[in-house]
Amino acid sequence: MSDITLRNASRQSLKILQWQIAWVIAAAAVSAAIGGVRTGWSVLTGGGIGFFWTAYMAFTLYKHSLNKARQPGAASFVTAWLVKLVFTLGFMVIAFRSGVMAPLGLIAGLFVALLAYWVRLAFWPPHRQSAARRANDGSSKG
């Protein structure tokens, strides 16, 4: 992967993070209105744990884009994925054991964050915009 590709992936991750934040805040507001403040904070906390996935991967991609001498391998991305999985599970265990959070709200917040991630990734991929731009410019190479 080139450093430009990694920078683009990092930018895309930041856009996905903004998308996630908007949806989790909206879900937390609705949850707080329906289920109370505790439920709203729980959704926000679960969503914050979900944000960690995207923020960590954006940081990892950005870090790799700065290191021009060494291109990242598959092991680097698998390691990053394992680290974010361990942190996510650890944060969820801490939140559940705290007794302060509503368990269903935590799960709902994490679900909303992950759903927003995958919806944004599936329906607004960067390659669609690039392909459309190339087609309009007449510089498509087939």
PyMOL CGO cylinders between C-alpha atoms (Angstrom):
from pymol import cmd
from pymol.cgo import CYLINDER

trace = [
    CYLINDER, 0.00, 0.00, 0.00, 1.27, 3.44, -0.82, 0.3, 1, 1, 1, 1, 1, 1,
    CYLINDER, 1.27, 3.44, -0.82, 1.41, 6.22, 1.73, 0.3, 1, 1, 1, 1, 1, 1,
    CYLINDER, 1.41, 6.22, 1.73, -1.24, 8.10, -0.30, 0.3, 1, 1, 1, 1, 1, 1,
    CYLINDER, -1.24, 8.10, -0.30, -3.58, 5.12, -0.06, 0.3, 1, 1, 1, 1, 1, 1,
    CYLINDER, -3.58, 5.12, -0.06, -2.98, 4.90, 3.68, 0.3, 1, 1, 1, 1, 1, 1,
    CYLINDER, -2.98, 4.90, 3.68, -3.61, 8.64, 4.11, 0.3, 1, 1, 1, 1, 1, 1,
    CYLINDER, -3.61, 8.64, 4.11, -6.85, 8.32, 2.14, 0.3, 1, 1, 1, 1, 1, 1,
    CYLINDER, -6.85, 8.32, 2.14, -7.89, 5.37, 4.30, 0.3, 1, 1, 1, 1, 1, 1,
    CYLINDER, -7.89, 5.37, 4.30, -7.06, 7.39, 7.40, 0.3, 1, 1, 1, 1, 1, 1,
    CYLINDER, -7.06, 7.39, 7.40, -9.18, 10.32, 6.14, 0.3, 1, 1, 1, 1, 1, 1,
    CYLINDER, -9.18, 10.32, 6.14, -12.03, 7.94, 5.34, 0.3, 1, 1, 1, 1, 1, 1,
    CYLINDER, -12.03, 7.94, 5.34, -11.79, 6.53, 8.87, 0.3, 1, 1, 1, 1, 1, 1,
    CYLINDER, -11.79, 6.53, 8.87, -12.10, 10.03, 10.31, 0.3, 1, 1, 1, 1, 1, 1,
    CYLINDER, -12.10, 10.03, 10.31, -15.20, 10.67, 8.17, 0.3, 1, 1, 1, 1, 1, 1,
    CYLINDER, -15.20, 10.67, 8.17, -16.67, 7.40, 9.42, 0.3, 1, 1, 1, 1, 1, 1,
    CYLINDER, -16.67, 7.40, 9.42, -15.86, 8.47, 12.99, 0.3, 1, 1, 1, 1, 1, 1,
    CYLINDER, -15.86, 8.47, 12.99, -17.78, 11.73, 12.49, 0.3, 1, 1, 1, 1, 1, 1,
    CYLINDER, -17.78, 11.73, 12.49, -20.72, 9.74, 11.08, 0.3, 1, 1, 1, 1, 1, 1,
    CYLINDER, -20.72, 9.74, 11.08, -20.63, 7.39, 14.09, 0.3, 1, 1, 1, 1, 1, 1,
    CYLINDER, -20.63, 7.39, 14.09, -20.50, 10.26, 16.57, 0.3, 1, 1, 1, 1, 1, 1,
    CYLINDER, -20.50, 10.26, 16.57, -23.55, 11.90, 14.99, 0.3, 1, 1, 1, 1, 1, 1,
    CYLINDER, -23.55, 11.90, 14.99, -25.60, 8.70, 15.08, 0.3, 1, 1, 1, 1, 1, 1,
    CYLINDER, -25.60, 8.70, 15.08, -24.59, 7.75, 18.63, 0.3, 1, 1, 1, 1, 1, 1,
    CYLINDER, -24.59, 7.75, 18.63, -25.39, 11.24, 19.94, 0.3, 1, 1, 1, 1, 1, 1,
    CYLINDER, -25.39, 11.24, 19.94, -28.79, 11.05, 18.23, 0.3, 1, 1, 1, 1, 1, 1,
    CYLINDER, -28.79, 11.05, 18.23, -29.42, 7.57, 19.66, 0.3, 1, 1, 1, 1, 1, 1,
    CYLINDER, -29.42, 7.57, 19.66, -28.32, 8.71, 23.13, 0.3, 1, 1, 1, 1, 1, 1,
    CYLINDER, -28.32, 8.71, 23.13, -30.66, 11.72, 22.98, 0.3, 1, 1, 1, 1, 1, 1,
    CYLINDER, -30.66, 11.72, 22.98, -33.60, 9.53, 21.95, 0.3, 1, 1, 1, 1, 1, 1,
    CYLINDER, -33.60, 9.53, 21.95, -32.71, 6.97, 24.62, 0.3, 1, 1, 1, 1, 1, 1,
    CYLINDER, -32.71, 6.97, 24.62, -32.46, 9.66, 27.29, 0.3, 1, 1, 1, 1, 1, 1,
    CYLINDER, -32.46, 9.66, 27.29, -35.86, 11.04, 26.28, 0.3, 1, 1, 1, 1, 1, 1,
    CYLINDER, -35.86, 11.04, 26.28, -37.48, 7.60, 26.34, 0.3, 1, 1, 1, 1, 1, 1,
    CYLINDER, -37.48, 7.60, 26.34, -35.57, 5.71, 29.03, 0.3, 1, 1, 1, 1, 1, 1,
    CYLINDER, -35.57, 5.71, 29.03, -34.06, 8.40, 31.21, 0.3, 1, 1, 1, 1, 1, 1,
    CYLINDER, -34.06, 8.40, 31.21, -30.68, 10.03, 31.68, 0.3, 1, 1, 1, 1, 1, 1,
    CYLINDER, -30.68, 10.03, 31.68, -28.98, 6.81, 32.84, 0.3, 1, 1, 1, 1, 1, 1,
    CYLINDER, -28.98, 6.81, 32.84, -29.99, 5.04, 29.64, 0.3, 1, 1, 1, 1, 1, 1,
    CYLINDER, -29.99, 5.04, 29.64, -28.83, 7.98, 27.53, 0.3, 1, 1, 1, 1, 1, 1,
    CYLINDER, -28.83, 7.98, 27.53, -25.42, 8.02, 29.22, 0.3, 1, 1, 1, 1, 1, 1,
    CYLINDER, -25.42, 8.02, 29.22, -25.17, 4.26, 28.82, 0.3, 1, 1, 1, 1, 1, 1,
    CYLINDER, -25.17, 4.26, 28.82, -25.83, 4.51, 25.07, 0.3, 1, 1, 1, 1, 1, 1,
    CYLINDER, -25.83, 4.51, 25.07, -23.27, 7.30, 24.84, 0.3, 1, 1, 1, 1, 1, 1,
    CYLINDER, -23.27, 7.30, 24.84, -20.71, 5.21, 26.76, 0.3, 1, 1, 1, 1, 1, 1,
    CYLINDER, -20.71, 5.21, 26.76, -21.32, 2.13, 24.61, 0.3, 1, 1, 1, 1, 1, 1,
    CYLINDER, -21.32, 2.13, 24.61, -21.02, 4.29, 21.52, 0.3, 1, 1, 1, 1, 1, 1,
    CYLINDER, -21.02, 4.29, 21.52, -17.80, 5.79, 22.85, 0.3, 1, 1, 1, 1, 1, 1,
    CYLINDER, -17.80, 5.79, 22.85, -16.40, 2.31, 23.21, 0.3, 1, 1, 1, 1, 1, 1,
    CYLINDER, -16.40, 2.31, 23.21, -17.44, 1.71, 19.60, 0.3, 1, 1, 1, 1, 1, 1,
    CYLINDER, -17.44, 1.71, 19.60, -15.70, 4.95, 18.53, 0.3, 1, 1, 1, 1, 1, 1,
    CYLINDER, -15.70, 4.95, 18.53, -12.49, 3.50, 19.86, 0.3, 1, 1, 1, 1, 1, 1,
    CYLINDER, -12.49, 3.50, 19.86, -12.44, 0.97, 17.00, 0.3, 1, 1, 1, 1, 1, 1,
    CYLINDER, -12.44, 0.97, 17.00, -12.56, 3.64, 14.33, 0.3, 1, 1, 1, 1, 1, 1,
    CYLINDER, -12.56, 3.64, 14.33, -10.27, 6.12, 16.06, 0.3, 1, 1, 1, 1, 1, 1,
    CYLINDER, -10.27, 6.12, 16.06, -7.64, 3.47, 16.74, 0.3, 1, 1, 1, 1, 1, 1,
    CYLINDER, -7.64, 3.47, 16.74, -7.70, 2.24, 13.14, 0.3, 1, 1, 1, 1, 1, 1,
    CYLINDER, -7.70, 2.24, 13.14, -7.52, 5.81, 11.79, 0.3, 1, 1, 1, 1, 1, 1,
    CYLINDER, -7.52, 5.81, 11.79, -4.51, 6.44, 14.03, 0.3, 1, 1, 1, 1, 1, 1,
    CYLINDER, -4.51, 6.44, 14.03, -2.87, 3.18, 12.91, 0.3, 1, 1, 1, 1, 1, 1,
    CYLINDER, -2.87, 3.18, 12.91, -3.39, 3.97, 9.23, 0.3, 1, 1, 1, 1, 1, 1,
    CYLINDER, -3.39, 3.97, 9.23, -2.12, 7.53, 9.68, 0.3, 1, 1, 1, 1, 1, 1,
    CYLINDER, -2.12, 7.53, 9.68, 0.93, 6.31, 11.59, 0.3, 1, 1, 1, 1, 1, 1,
    CYLINDER, 0.93, 6.31, 11.59, 1.75, 3.86, 8.79, 0.3, 1, 1, 1, 1, 1, 1,
    CYLINDER, 1.75, 3.86, 8.79, 1.33, 6.58, 6.15, 0.3, 1, 1, 1, 1, 1, 1,
    CYLINDER, 1.33, 6.58, 6.15, 4.01, 8.67, 7.89, 0.3, 1, 1, 1, 1, 1, 1,
    CYLINDER, 4.01, 8.67, 7.89, 6.53, 5.81, 7.85, 0.3, 1, 1, 1, 1, 1, 1,
    CYLINDER, 6.53, 5.81, 7.85, 7.56, 5.85, 4.19, 0.3, 1, 1, 1, 1, 1, 1,
    CYLINDER, 7.56, 5.85, 4.19, 10.55, 3.56, 4.72, 0.3, 1, 1, 1, 1, 1, 1,
    CYLINDER, 10.55, 3.56, 4.72, 8.54, 0.55, 5.84, 0.3, 1, 1, 1, 1, 1, 1,
    CYLINDER, 8.54, 0.55, 5.84, 5.27, -0.53, 4.27, 0.3, 1, 1, 1, 1, 1, 1,
    CYLINDER, 5.27, -0.53, 4.27, 2.82, -2.20, 6.66, 0.3, 1, 1, 1, 1, 1, 1,
    CYLINDER, 2.82, -2.20, 6.66, 2.13, -5.87, 6.25, 0.3, 1, 1, 1, 1, 1, 1,
    CYLINDER, 2.13, -5.87, 6.25, -0.96, -7.90, 6.96, 0.3, 1, 1, 1, 1, 1, 1,
    CYLINDER, -0.96, -7.90, 6.96, 0.42, -8.77, 10.40, 0.3, 1, 1, 1, 1, 1, 1,
    CYLINDER, 0.42, -8.77, 10.40, 0.41, -5.09, 11.34, 0.3, 1, 1, 1, 1, 1, 1,
    CYLINDER, 0.41, -5.09, 11.34, -3.29, -4.75, 10.54, 0.3, 1, 1, 1, 1, 1, 1,
    CYLINDER, -3.29, -4.75, 10.54, -4.16, -8.01, 12.29, 0.3, 1, 1, 1, 1, 1, 1,
    CYLINDER, -4.16, -8.01, 12.29, -2.24, -6.81, 15.36, 0.3, 1, 1, 1, 1, 1, 1,
    CYLINDER, -2.24, -6.81, 15.36, -4.10, -3.50, 15.29, 0.3, 1, 1, 1, 1, 1, 1,
    CYLINDER, -4.10, -3.50, 15.29, -7.41, -5.36, 14.99, 0.3, 1, 1, 1, 1, 1, 1,
    CYLINDER, -7.41, -5.36, 14.99, -6.53, -7.61, 17.96, 0.3, 1, 1, 1, 1, 1, 1,
    CYLINDER, -6.53, -7.61, 17.96, -5.48, -4.62, 20.08, 0.3, 1, 1, 1, 1, 1, 1,
    CYLINDER, -5.48, -4.62, 20.08, -8.73, -2.77, 19.41, 0.3, 1, 1, 1, 1, 1, 1,
    CYLINDER, -8.73, -2.77, 19.41, -10.73, -5.95, 20.09, 0.3, 1, 1, 1, 1, 1, 1,
    CYLINDER, -10.73, -5.95, 20.09, -8.99, -6.49, 23.45, 0.3, 1, 1, 1, 1, 1, 1,
    CYLINDER, -8.99, -6.49, 23.45, -9.50, -2.86, 24.45, 0.3, 1, 1, 1, 1, 1, 1,
    CYLINDER, -9.50, -2.86, 24.45, -13.15, -2.94, 23.40, 0.3, 1, 1, 1, 1, 1, 1,
    CYLINDER, -13.15, -2.94, 23.40, -13.84, -6.10, 25.38, 0.3, 1, 1, 1, 1, 1, 1,
    CYLINDER, -13.84, -6.10, 25.38, -11.95, -4.67, 28.35, 0.3, 1, 1, 1, 1, 1, 1,
    CYLINDER, -11.95, -4.67, 28.35, -13.88, -1.40, 28.26, 0.3, 1, 1, 1, 1, 1, 1,
    CYLINDER, -13.88, -1.40, 28.26, -17.19, -3.26, 27.98, 0.3, 1, 1, 1, 1, 1, 1,
    CYLINDER, -17.19, -3.26, 27.98, -16.33, -5.46, 30.98, 0.3, 1, 1, 1, 1, 1, 1,
    CYLINDER, -16.33, -5.46, 30.98, -15.37, -2.39, 33.02, 0.3, 1, 1, 1, 1, 1, 1,
    CYLINDER, -15.37, -2.39, 33.02, -18.59, -0.60, 32.03, 0.3, 1, 1, 1, 1, 1, 1,
    CYLINDER, -18.59, -0.60, 32.03, -20.77, -3.64, 32.84, 0.3, 1, 1, 1, 1, 1, 1,
    CYLINDER, -20.77, -3.64, 32.84, -19.08, -4.20, 36.19, 0.3, 1, 1, 1, 1, 1, 1,
    CYLINDER, -19.08, -4.20, 36.19, -19.35, -0.56, 37.20, 0.3, 1, 1, 1, 1, 1, 1,
    CYLINDER, -19.35, -0.56, 37.20, -23.03, -0.99, 37.98, 0.3, 1, 1, 1, 1, 1, 1,
    CYLINDER, -23.03, -0.99, 37.98, -23.63, 2.61, 36.95, 0.3, 1, 1, 1, 1, 1, 1,
    CYLINDER, -23.63, 2.61, 36.95, -24.52, 1.89, 33.34, 0.3, 1, 1, 1, 1, 1, 1,
    CYLINDER, -24.52, 1.89, 33.34, -27.68, 0.30, 32.00, 0.3, 1, 1, 1, 1, 1, 1,
    CYLINDER, -27.68, 0.30, 32.00, -26.45, -2.93, 30.34, 0.3, 1, 1, 1, 1, 1, 1,
    CYLINDER, -26.45, -2.93, 30.34, -28.94, -2.77, 27.47, 0.3, 1, 1, 1, 1, 1, 1,
    CYLINDER, -28.94, -2.77, 27.47, -27.97, 0.86, 26.82, 0.3, 1, 1, 1, 1, 1, 1,
    CYLINDER, -27.97, 0.86, 26.82, -24.28, -0.07, 26.64, 0.3, 1, 1, 1, 1, 1, 1,
    CYLINDER, -24.28, -0.07, 26.64, -24.97, -2.80, 24.12, 0.3, 1, 1, 1, 1, 1, 1,
    CYLINDER, -24.97, -2.80, 24.12, -27.29, -0.52, 22.15, 0.3, 1, 1, 1, 1, 1, 1,
    CYLINDER, -27.29, -0.52, 22.15, -24.64, 2.23, 22.00, 0.3, 1, 1, 1, 1, 1, 1,
    CYLINDER, -24.64, 2.23, 22.00, -21.98, -0.18, 20.78, 0.3, 1, 1, 1, 1, 1, 1,
    CYLINDER, -21.98, -0.18, 20.78, -24.45, -1.59, 18.26, 0.3, 1, 1, 1, 1, 1, 1,
    CYLINDER, -24.45, -1.59, 18.26, -25.33, 1.88, 16.92, 0.3, 1, 1, 1, 1, 1, 1,
    CYLINDER, -25.33, 1.88, 16.92, -21.64, 2.80, 16.58, 0.3, 1, 1, 1, 1, 1, 1,
    CYLINDER, -21.64, 2.80, 16.58, -20.79, -0.40, 14.75, 0.3, 1, 1, 1, 1, 1, 1,
    CYLINDER, -20.79, -0.40, 14.75, -23.91, -0.24, 12.58, 0.3, 1, 1, 1, 1, 1, 1,
    CYLINDER, -23.91, -0.24, 12.58, -23.11, 3.36, 11.63, 0.3, 1, 1, 1, 1, 1, 1,
    CYLINDER, -23.11, 3.36, 11.63, -19.57, 2.26, 10.77, 0.3, 1, 1, 1, 1, 1, 1,
    CYLINDER, -19.57, 2.26, 10.77, -20.69, -0.50, 8.44, 0.3, 1, 1, 1, 1, 1, 1,
    CYLINDER, -20.69, -0.50, 8.44, -23.52, 1.49, 6.85, 0.3, 1, 1, 1, 1, 1, 1,
    CYLINDER, -23.52, 1.49, 6.85, -21.16, 4.37, 6.08, 0.3, 1, 1, 1, 1, 1, 1,
    CYLINDER, -21.16, 4.37, 6.08, -18.54, 1.97, 4.73, 0.3, 1, 1, 1, 1, 1, 1,
    CYLINDER, -18.54, 1.97, 4.73, -21.03, 0.03, 2.59, 0.3, 1, 1, 1, 1, 1, 1,
    CYLINDER, -21.03, 0.03, 2.59, -23.06, 2.87, 1.12, 0.3, 1, 1, 1, 1, 1, 1,
    CYLINDER, -23.06, 2.87, 1.12, -20.49, 5.67, 0.78, 0.3, 1, 1, 1, 1, 1, 1,
    CYLINDER, -20.49, 5.67, 0.78, -17.24, 4.00, -0.24, 0.3, 1, 1, 1, 1, 1, 1,
    CYLINDER, -17.24, 4.00, -0.24, -14.51, 6.34, -1.47, 0.3, 1, 1, 1, 1, 1, 1,
    CYLINDER, -14.51, 6.34, -1.47, -13.89, 4.33, -4.63, 0.3, 1, 1, 1, 1, 1, 1,
    CYLINDER, -13.89, 4.33, -4.63, -17.37, 5.19, -5.97, 0.3, 1, 1, 1, 1, 1, 1,
    CYLINDER, -17.37, 5.19, -5.97, -16.58, 8.89, -5.85, 0.3, 1, 1, 1, 1, 1, 1,
    CYLINDER, -16.58, 8.89, -5.85, -13.16, 8.36, -7.42, 0.3, 1, 1, 1, 1, 1, 1,
    CYLINDER, -13.16, 8.36, -7.42, -14.56, 6.21, -10.22, 0.3, 1, 1, 1, 1, 1, 1,
    CYLINDER, -14.56, 6.21, -10.22, -17.29, 8.75, -10.94, 0.3, 1, 1, 1, 1, 1, 1,
    CYLINDER, -17.29, 8.75, -10.94, -14.74, 11.56, -10.97, 0.3, 1, 1, 1, 1, 1, 1,
    CYLINDER, -14.74, 11.56, -10.97, -12.49, 9.61, -13.38, 0.3, 1, 1, 1, 1, 1, 1,
    CYLINDER, -12.49, 9.61, -13.38, -15.44, 8.88, -15.68, 0.3, 1, 1, 1, 1, 1, 1,
    CYLINDER, -15.44, 8.88, -15.68, -16.38, 12.57, -15.75, 0.3, 1, 1, 1, 1, 1, 1,
    CYLINDER, -16.38, 12.57, -15.75, -12.80, 13.58, -16.47, 0.3, 1, 1, 1, 1, 1, 1,
    CYLINDER, -12.80, 13.58, -16.47, -12.53, 11.04, -19.28, 0.3, 1, 1, 1, 1, 1, 1,
    CYLINDER, -12.53, 11.04, -19.28, -9.38, 9.66, -17.70, 0.3, 1, 1, 1, 1, 1, 1,
    CYLINDER, -9.38, 9.66, -17.70, -10.72, 6.21, -16.87, 0.3, 1, 1, 1, 1, 1, 1,
    CYLINDER, -10.72, 6.21, -16.87, -8.24, 3.53, -17.83, 0.3, 1, 1, 1, 1, 1, 1,
    CYLINDER, -8.24, 3.53, -17.83, -10.73, 0.70, -18.03, 0.3, 1, 1, 1, 1, 1, 1,
]
cmd.load_cgo(trace, "trace")
